[in-house]
Amino acid sequence: MSTNVIEQIEQHCKRIADGGERVYPGMPMRFTEACVPGDCIWQGDLGLVIAAGKKPPKGYVKPNKATVQLVPGNTVGSKHCLDTLDGVEMYVPKEWNEETLEGPFLMVNKEVNILHPTHGTVTIPAGFNVQCYYQREYDRELERERRARD
């Protein structure tokens, strides 16, 4: 039986609504080729957003030393890592540290996976540019936003 894409989406949504399919925390996710700028997947406290621009934002630089880790820090929660740097051009904010709310800008020329020890793997297809953001929380004591931690 041949159905069009809209019918397939409607059938898929009905299966989810009827309880026939489940989505659980830690399940792998994938940006599809149908994604558009602004589409986002959260991997814990790391937001991955399809970027509209073909260039990194103003104030971004190529890091002196390439790294697969997308979140500064030494904790398990900061271990959001690319499975490879092959085919990925990375740019980071000039002042990239544990307090920064914006993360790397990735230009992905080959499919890449973002791994994490407690969250599901996120796959980014070739040809996408992705801006990384960190979840924010409000620190009442300091009366300012700060980066949330896994």
Secondary structure, DSSP 8 states (H G I E B T S, - for coil): ----HHHHHHHHHHHHHTTSS---TT--EE--TT--TT-EEEETTEEEEE-S-SS--TTEE--SS--SBSS-SSSGGG--EES--TTEEEEEETT-STT-SEEEEEEESS-EEEE-SSS--EEE-TT-EEEEEE-EEEETTTTEEEE---
